[in-house]
């Protein structure tokens, strides 16, 4: 899962006096050049040598396995890229910064910032580069024997007689023929082919600052204002007025692909027996279109179609929308009998839901209901609050919840947005296939559950924050909901046979088991935030990623494959690639930081743990200066990997392309992709992402493997919000315990780096 823009200004850029600022900025401007040139002469000019004077003065140690290696590698990597550049009369900086505008696209016309009008295609990195970076990624997470076997496979794979060059050329040809050679490989592998249920496993949940509702009229008014804001946004999209976003750092003002912003409203995922598909609305609404704009409102498992803009009466006012919502709130509780929990079927494994959906469609009325849901702008879920027993186990000394709704804390509210709380609460009050499900509870908590395949988190966050801020900046007095002479919303009636009735019972048991197994914890670290991190001359994102590695190492004594999403929106139809934070440099630093302590895997009680800590003899094996040097080397490696990713030179997308090409060209997987090391590299026991909000909101999700952790984070100036998840049926994982390890790691990192 992806849910982060790696290049946000202020979150991943360095202060001007950082030892890494020159190398990072040059890397970002140069890394893509290898998309057009796989090699190039070695060596460096006097100008490029000057770029690394700070890095040279910082280099420490010696030997092939020393911390100096990463700094030397980074210097060599960048010098190699710069070797063919001839500085202009205005100096090396102007020459380097002009390069992207020349090689990122073949378009002749340029925009106001000098960049090509046409977005470049995502590159196919050189085969040798991908394999070399793959080996580096395997070093800290595989055994020496596993690594040597993989090296031997790679040597044969990349040889002139091997399959590698043939597959690489296949991808190069595919790049020439398609807008984005990797898009459908990635989309199918990440989402469409996955058969797991959407809630917990795929759909993230977002909690926004709770509201204070005094009456049910307040609920209706707030819902109406949200929906009115979404209609305005949809009109802006269709008129072509969506502002072009541009990179905030590293080739500043380079245009970013906006395609995913057009997929949020009116889209839906559809289940398939073997592979899912997507319903996506057209980018532009025809001028003479007589289509109605509508949403589907679900209250107490009952669904209603609320028209927001109709061909015969135009767009509804906020007051008119509020009256429609109020009708739903008053009608749903009074219906005779219990509504069918059709929404539960969308929480089932995808192949099972595909079969059930086909069964539903045998009735024409059900067909129409499905069409109304799938084409709705959004689904609005009006919920009852969860009981407080959904809270995760905390730990001694944890900071209290900032947001509360009644007696509910932030963790409780996050459960509501993620899955609804179970079949007896709100899990049937959902349609998990829908891209955007707005969720409003009668106690004032509200947020979003969104289906992830259409877009990354940044698009949905920006949309909802824009609407929410407008509501905050222009509050309206509630004078009640005036009566309007509008027809009431259409209630969707479902017709099911006995077999489908039985499926509801089975789906309820399935979703309840999954929810009972989710170990989820919202943790606010208040020791410091990104202001302190920047004062240490480190990117906040890089810093937090290393903290996540240290926290894992403190618990288990080793590192694991770690996923962090990196935006590739500088390219046409770009989505994300994977920043792998588990590096050899991070491992060496984590070992040193733990000062020879053993792993702490047994899940003792917090009190026993605290007593044990008090009895431990504290001693230091390494000096603080040495620990800082190891940390800086880990920072350099993490930064290099991040920059390569956002410039289209990560390893996971190219490896995926080679894997799929292997099947398409030869009919079978090459040994490289059945190798044990490859399987280890693809099992992300730590799945992470930065999801930055301008409001005090947060987004979380479940682990992507039964033995793993999910961990999203939102760095604020003076605190960091983490959403940590695990599964209870894994005896070796605990969300609250990992949060406690994070707290300890962030504390000792502050002690290491302050002053």
Residue pairs with C-beta under 8 A, 6 or more apart in sequence:
1 202
1 204
1 452
1 563
1 565
1 687
1 689
1 701
1 704
1 710
2 452
2 456
2 457
2 565
2 575
2 576
2 689
3 204
3 452
3 456
3 457
3 458
3 565
3 689
3 691
3 699
3 701
3 712
4 456
4 457
4 458
4 541
4 564
4 565
4 566
4 567
4 689
4 690
4 691
4 692
5 456
5 458
5 567
5 569
5 690
5 692
6 12
6 541
6 564
6 565
6 566
6 567
6 579
6 642
6 645
6 646
6 690
7 247
7 248
7 249
7 250
7 567
7 646
8 248
8 690
8 692
9 248
9 249
10 248
10 530
11 530
11 539
11 540
11 541
11 690
11 692
11 715
12 249
12 539
12 540
12 541
12 542
12 642
13 248
13 249
13 250
13 539
14 20
14 21
14 24
14 537
14 538
14 539
15 21
15 534
15 535
15 537
17 537
18 24
18 537
18 538
19 54
19 55
19 58
19 537
19 632
20 55
20 537
20 635
20 636
20 639
22 51
22 52
22 54
23 51
23 52
23 55
23 74
23 75
23 78
23 636
23 639
24 250
24 639
24 643
25 250
26 51
26 78
26 81
26 82
26 96
27 74
27 77
27 78
27 81
27 639
27 640
27 643
27 644
28 249
28 250
28 251
28 643
28 646
28 647
29 96
29 97
29 99
29 100
29 250
29 251
30 78
30 81
30 82
30 96
30 99
31 81
31 643
31 644
31 647
31 648
31 649
32 100
32 103
32 104
32 120
32 123
32 647
32 648
32 649
33 81
33 99
33 103
34 81
34 123
34 125
34 126
34 129
34 649
35 123
35 124
35 125
35 648
35 649
36 103
36 123
37 84
38 126
38 127
38 128
38 129
39 126
40 80
40 81
40 83
40 84
41 83
41 84
42 80
42 83
43 79
43 83
44 79
44 80
44 82
44 83
45 82
45 83
45 85
45 87
47 82
47 87
47 92
48 78
48 79
48 82
48 83
48 85
48 92
49 79
50 92
51 78
51 82
51 92
52 75
52 78
52 79
55 71
55 74
55 75
55 636
56 75
58 71
58 629
58 632
59 68
59 71
59 72
60 66
60 67
60 68
60 629
60 633
61 67
61 68
61 629
62 68
63 69
65 584
67 585
67 588
67 589
67 629
67 630
67 633
68 633
69 633
70 583
70 584
70 585
70 633
70 634
70 636
70 637
70 640
71 632
71 633
71 636
73 640
74 636
74 637
74 640
77 640
82 96
85 92
85 95
85 96
85 99
86 95
87 95
88 94
88 95
88 98
97 251
98 114
100 115
100 251
100 254
101 110
101 114
101 115
101 116
104 115
104 116
104 120
104 254
104 570
105 115
105 116
105 118
105 119
105 120
106 116
106 118
107 116
107 117
107 118
109 116
109 117
110 116
110 117
111 117
111 255
113 246
113 253
113 254
115 253
115 254
115 255
118 572
119 255
119 257
119 570
119 571
119 572
120 570
120 571
120 572
121 175
121 179
121 180
121 181
121 571
121 572
122 175
122 180
122 181
122 182
122 568
122 571
122 572
122 573
122 574
122 648
122 653
123 175
123 571
123 648
123 649
124 168
124 171
124 172
124 175
124 181
124 654
124 657
125 648
125 649
125 654
127 158
127 164
127 165
127 168
128 158
129 649
130 651
130 654
130 655
130 658
131 154
131 157
131 158
131 164
133 644
133 651
134 154
134 651
134 655
134 681
135 147
135 150
135 151
135 154
136 583
136 584
137 580
137 582
137 583
137 651
137 681
138 146
138 147
138 150
138 677
138 680
138 681
139 147
139 583
139 584
140 559
140 582
140 583
140 584
140 586
140 587
141 558
141 559
141 560
141 561
141 582
141 680
141 681
142 150
142 677
142 680
142 681
146 676
146 677
146 680
147 677
149 675
149 676
149 677
150 672
150 675
150 677
150 678
153 671
153 672
153 675
154 672
156 162
157 163
157 164
157 670
157 671
157 672
158 164
158 165
163 662
163 665
163 666
163 670
164 658
166 665
167 658
167 661
167 662
167 665
167 670
168 658
170 661
170 664
170 665
171 181
171 654
171 657
171 658
171 661
174 181
174 657
174 661
175 181
179 572
179 573
180 571
180 572
180 573
180 574
181 657
182 653
182 656
182 657
183 573
183 575
185 653
185 656
185 657
185 660
186 575
186 653
186 656
187 453
187 575
188 275
189 656
189 660
190 453
191 202
191 269
191 276
191 452
191 453
192 272
192 275
192 276
192 277
192 278
192 453
193 274
193 275
193 276
194 201
194 202
194 350
195 349
195 350
195 351
196 202
196 349
196 350
197 347
197 348
197 349
197 350
197 432
197 510
197 511
197 514
198 269
198 346
198 347
198 350
198 432
198 433
198 451
199 347
199 418
199 419
199 420
199 427
199 430
199 432
199 449
199 511
199 514
200 418
200 419
200 514
200 515
200 518
200 701
200 702
201 702
201 704
202 451
202 452
202 453
202 701
203 418
203 432
203 449
203 450
203 451
203 452
203 701
204 418
204 449
204 450
204 452
204 457
204 691
204 699
204 700
204 701
204 712
205 414
205 415
205 416
205 417
205 418
205 419
205 447
205 448
205 449
205 699
205 700
205 701
206 417
206 447
206 448
206 449
206 450
206 460
206 461
206 464
206 697
206 698
206 699
207 403
207 410
207 413
207 414
207 417
207 445
207 447
207 522
207 697
207 698
207 699
208 446
208 447
208 448
208 464
208 468
208 695
208 697
209 403
209 695
209 696
209 697
210 403
210 404
210 405
210 413
210 443
210 444
210 445
210 446
211 218
211 222
211 444
211 445
211 446
212 218
212 444
213 219
213 222
213 442
213 443
213 444
214 478
215 478
216 326
216 329
216 330
216 442
217 322
217 326
217 478
217 480
217 481
218 478
219 325
219 329
219 382
219 440
219 442
220 322
220 323
220 325
220 326
220 329
220 481
221 318
221 322
221 476
221 478
221 481
222 440
222 446
222 471
223 321
223 322
223 325
223 380
223 382
223 438
223 440
224 318
224 319
224 321
224 322
224 325
225 318
225 467
225 471
225 476
226 380
226 438
226 440
226 467
226 468
226 471
227 295
227 306
227 308
227 321
227 377
227 378
227 380
227 438
228 308
228 317
228 318
228 321
229 466
229 467
229 470
229 471
230 265
230 377
230 378
230 463
230 467
231 293
231 308
231 309
231 315
231 377
233 265
233 463
233 466
233 467
234 265
234 266
234 293
234 377
236 242
237 261
237 262
237 265
237 283
238 283
238 284
238 285
240 284
242 258
242 261
242 262
244 255
244 256
244 258
245 255
245 256
245 258
245 569
246 252
246 253
246 254
246 255
246 256
247 253
247 254
247 255
247 256
247 570
250 643
250 646
251 570
254 570
255 570
256 567
256 569
256 570
257 569
257 570
257 571
257 572
257 573
257 574
259 573
260 454
260 455
260 456
260 459
260 575
261 455
261 459
261 463
262 283
263 280
263 435
263 454
263 455
264 435
264 436
264 454
264 455
264 459
264 460
264 463
265 281
265 377
265 378
265 435
265 436
266 281
266 375
266 376
266 377
267 278
267 279
267 280
267 281
267 435
267 454
268 278
268 279
268 373
268 374
268 375
268 433
268 434
268 435
268 451
269 276
269 277
269 278
269 279
269 433
269 434
269 435
269 451
269 453
269 454
270 276
270 277
270 278
270 279
270 357
270 374
270 433
271 350
271 351
271 353
271 354
271 357
271 433
272 350
272 351
272 354
273 351
273 354
273 355
274 351
276 350
276 354
276 453
278 453
278 454
279 374
279 375
280 454
281 375
285 291
290 311
291 311
292 307
292 309
292 310
292 311
293 307
293 308
293 309
293 310
293 315
293 377
294 305
294 306
294 307
294 308
294 372
294 375
294 376
294 377
295 305
295 306
295 308
295 376
295 377
295 378
295 379
295 380
296 303
296 304
296 305
296 306
296 372
296 373
296 376
296 379
296 380
296 431
296 492
297 303
297 304
297 305
297 306
297 325
297 328
297 379
297 380
297 381
297 382
297 489
298 304
298 343
298 379
298 380
298 381
298 382
298 429
298 430
298 431
299 328
299 329
299 332
299 381
299 382
299 429
300 332
300 333
300 335
300 339
300 384
300 429
301 338
301 339
301 340
301 341
301 342
301 343
301 428
301 429
302 331
302 332
302 335
302 339
302 491
303 342
303 369
303 373
303 491
303 492
304 328
304 331
304 332
304 489
304 490
304 491
304 492
305 372
305 376
305 489
305 490
305 492
306 321
306 324
306 325
306 328
306 380
306 489
307 316
307 489
308 315
308 316
308 321
308 377
309 315
309 316
310 316
316 324
316 486
318 476
319 481
319 482
319 484
320 484
320 486
322 481
323 481
323 482
323 483
323 484
323 486
324 486
324 488
324 489
325 380
325 382
326 481
327 488
327 489
328 382
328 489
329 382
331 488
331 491
332 339
332 382
340 494
340 496
340 504
341 423
341 428
341 504
341 507
341 508
342 360
342 428
342 494
342 496
342 504
343 427
343 428
343 429
343 430
343 431
343 432
344 423
344 427
344 428
344 504
344 507
344 508
344 511
345 353
345 356
345 357
345 360
345 503
345 504
345 507
346 353
346 430
346 431
346 432
346 433
347 419
347 427
347 430
347 432
347 507
347 510
347 511
347 514
348 356
348 507
348 510
348 511
356 500
356 503
357 370
359 497
359 499
359 500
360 366
360 367
360 370
360 494
360 496
360 500
361 367
361 370
363 495
363 496
365 493
365 494
365 495
366 494
366 495
366 496
369 492
369 493
369 494
372 492
373 379
373 431
373 434
373 492
374 433
374 434
376 434
378 434
378 435
378 436
378 437
378 438
379 430
379 431
379 434
379 436
379 437
379 438
380 437
380 438
380 440
381 420
381 426
381 429
381 430
381 437
381 438
381 439
381 440
381 449
382 429
382 440
382 442
383 416
383 420
383 426
383 429
383 439
383 440
383 441
383 442
384 425
384 426
384 441
384 442
385 405
385 406
385 408
385 416
385 441
385 442
385 443
385 445
386 408
386 412
386 415
386 416
386 421
386 425
386 426
387 421
387 425
388 407
388 408
388 409
388 412
390 411
390 412
390 415
390 416
390 421
391 409
391 411
391 412
392 411
392 519
392 520
392 521
392 522
392 735
392 736
393 519
393 521
393 734
393 735
393 736
394 521
394 736
395 606
395 736
395 737
395 739
395 740
396 606
396 607
396 610
397 743
398 523
398 736
398 739
398 740
398 743
399 523
399 524
399 525
399 526
400 409
401 409
401 410
401 411
401 522
401 524
402 410
402 524
402 696
403 409
403 410
403 413
403 445
403 696
404 410
405 413
405 441
405 443
405 444
405 445
406 443
408 443
408 445
409 522
410 522
410 524
410 698
411 520
411 521
411 522
413 445
413 447
414 520
414 522
414 698
414 700
414 723
415 421
415 515
415 518
415 520
416 426
416 439
416 441
416 445
416 447
417 439
417 447
417 448
417 449
418 449
418 518
418 520
418 700
418 701
418 702
419 427
419 449
419 511
419 514
419 515
419 518
420 426
420 427
420 428
420 429
420 430
421 427
421 515
422 511
422 512
422 515
422 516
423 507
423 508
423 509
423 511
423 512
424 512
426 439
427 511
427 512
427 515
428 508
430 437
430 449
431 437
432 449
432 451
433 451
434 451
435 450
435 451
435 454
435 455
436 448
436 450
436 451
436 460
437 448
437 449
437 450
438 446
438 448
439 446
439 447
439 448
439 449
440 446
447 697
448 460
448 464
450 460
456 565
456 567
456 575
456 576
457 689
457 691
457 699
458 567
461 691
461 692
461 693
461 697
461 699
465 693
465 694
465 695
465 697
468 695
469 694
469 695
516 728
517 727
517 728
517 729
518 702
518 725
518 727
518 728
519 725
519 726
519 727
519 728
519 733
519 734
519 735
519 736
520 700
520 702
520 723
520 724
520 725
520 735
521 723
521 724
521 725
521 735
521 736
521 739
522 698
522 700
522 721
522 722
522 723
522 724
523 721
523 722
523 723
523 724
523 736
523 739
523 742
523 743
524 719
524 720
524 721
524 722
525 719
525 720
525 721
525 722
525 742
525 743
525 746
526 718
526 719
527 743
527 746
527 747
527 750
528 718
528 719
528 746
528 750
529 715
529 716
529 717
529 718
529 719
529 720
530 540
530 715
530 716
530 717
530 720
531 717
531 718
532 750
532 754
533 539
533 540
533 543
533 544
533 715
534 540
536 543
536 753
536 754
538 635
538 753
539 635
539 639
539 642
540 715
541 642
541 690
541 715
542 635
542 638
542 639
542 642
543 635
543 749
544 690
544 713
544 715
544 720
545 562
545 564
545 579
545 581
545 638
545 688
546 581
546 586
546 589
546 631
546 634
546 635
546 638
546 749
547 742
547 745
547 746
547 749
548 562
548 581
548 686
548 688
548 711
548 742
549 559
549 562
549 581
549 582
549 586
549 587
549 590
550 589
550 590
550 593
550 594
550 745
550 749
551 738
551 741
551 742
551 744
551 745
552 559
552 560
552 686
552 709
552 738
552 741
553 559
553 587
553 590
553 591
553 594
554 590
554 594
554 597
554 599
554 600
554 741
554 744
554 745
555 599
555 600
555 601
555 737
555 738
555 741
556 599
556 601
556 732
557 598
557 599
557 601
558 599
559 582
559 586
559 587
559 590
560 582
560 683
560 684
560 685
560 686
560 708
561 580
561 582
561 680
561 681
561 682
561 683
561 684
561 685
561 686
562 580
562 581
562 582
562 684
562 685
562 686
562 687
562 688
563 578
563 580
563 684
563 686
563 687
563 688
563 704
564 578
564 579
564 580
564 581
564 688
564 689
564 690
565 576
565 577
565 578
565 579
565 689
566 576
566 577
566 578
566 579
566 642
566 645
566 646
566 650
567 574
567 575
567 576
567 646
568 574
568 575
568 576
568 577
568 645
568 646
568 648
568 650
568 653
569 575
570 646
570 647
570 648
571 648
574 648
577 645
577 648
577 650
577 652
577 653
578 645
578 650
578 651
578 652
579 638
579 641
579 642
579 645
579 650
580 641
580 651
580 652
581 638
581 641
581 686
581 688
582 686
583 634
583 637
583 638
583 641
584 637
585 630
585 633
585 634
585 636
585 637
585 638
586 634
586 637
586 638
588 630
588 633
588 634
589 627
589 630
589 631
589 633
589 634
592 621
592 622
592 626
592 627
592 630
593 627
593 745
593 748
593 752
595 619
595 620
595 621
595 622
596 621
597 616
600 609
600 741
601 732
603 731
603 732
603 734
603 737
604 612
606 740
609 740
622 630
624 752
627 752
628 752
628 753
631 749
631 752
631 753
641 650
644 650
658 670
658 672
658 673
659 669
659 670
659 673
662 668
662 669
662 670
662 672
662 673
663 669
672 678
683 705
683 708
684 704
684 705
684 708
685 705
685 707
685 708
685 709
686 708
686 709
686 711
687 701
687 703
687 704
687 705
687 708
687 709
687 710
687 711
688 710
688 711
688 712
688 713
689 712
689 713
690 712
690 713
690 714
690 715
691 698
691 699
691 712
691 713
691 714
692 714
692 715
693 699
693 714
696 716
697 714
698 712
698 714
698 721
698 723
699 712
699 714
699 723
700 710
700 712
700 723
700 725
701 710
701 712
701 723
701 725
702 710
702 725
702 727
703 709
703 710
703 725
703 726
703 727
703 733
704 710
706 727
706 729
706 730
707 730
707 732
707 733
708 726
708 733
709 724
709 725
709 726
709 733
709 735
709 738
710 723
710 724
710 725
710 726
711 722
711 723
711 724
711 725
711 738
712 722
712 723
713 720
713 721
713 722
713 723
714 720
714 721
720 746
722 739
722 742
724 735
724 736
724 738
724 739
724 742
725 735
726 733
726 734
726 735
726 738
727 733
